[in-house]
Amino acid sequence: MSKPVIATASLAGCFGCHMSILDIDERILDLVELVEFNKSPVDDIKTFTKPVDVGIIEGGCSNSENVEVLRAFRKNCKILISLGECAIMGGLPAMRNGIPVRECLEEAYHRCPTIDPFDPKIIPDDPDLPIILDRVYPLHEIVKIDAFLPGCPPSADLIWKALTSLLQGKPLVLPYALVKFD
Ligand code: SF4
């Protein structure tokens, strides 16, 4: 019998949410028995090779490539999960929201204290580079999201509970202890 298929991606995130997926410790052995990973940094598969049951995305959308990857996940995944605060609300990268993009780029490439003052101050504009968006967008503002797992990062227990419920076709009921952060 074929196993349910999972895919994951990190957009404008720090990979901390992916670290939390790996933090399920020895349950990773159960997970490998339960599911098959498709496109994901976990197995380094770069493109979708089959329809996916559960897609998990960390990070919001900060540039045009993030949007492209997110739309590909929506197209290929039956269930799509927003994992962590960056995916749900934009998180830390969204601190740039409200500051014009030009000003952000000048701060990074012209005024940053670690820049060599004798280097030519160039803002990269190669046509192959993704275009920076006017602000960082949470995922649900761009595609339909089926489940939200909060936290920075969400705990390994929360991810395990959510995944096992969804894979068994059960409603996603998250115990309060797993979504309380004080
Ligand atoms: S939610 Fe936190 S851990 Fe996850 S990608 Fe954002 S900053 Fe990193």
Boltz pocket constraint, residues with backbone or C-beta under 6 A from the ligand:
constraints:
  - pocket:
      binder: B
      contacts: [[A, 12], [A, 13], [A, 14], [A, 15], [A, 16], [A, 17], [A, 58], [A, 59], [A, 83], [A, 84], [A, 85], [A, 86], [A, 87], [A, 91], [A, 92], [A, 151], [A, 152], [A, 153], [A, 154]]
      max_distance: 6.0
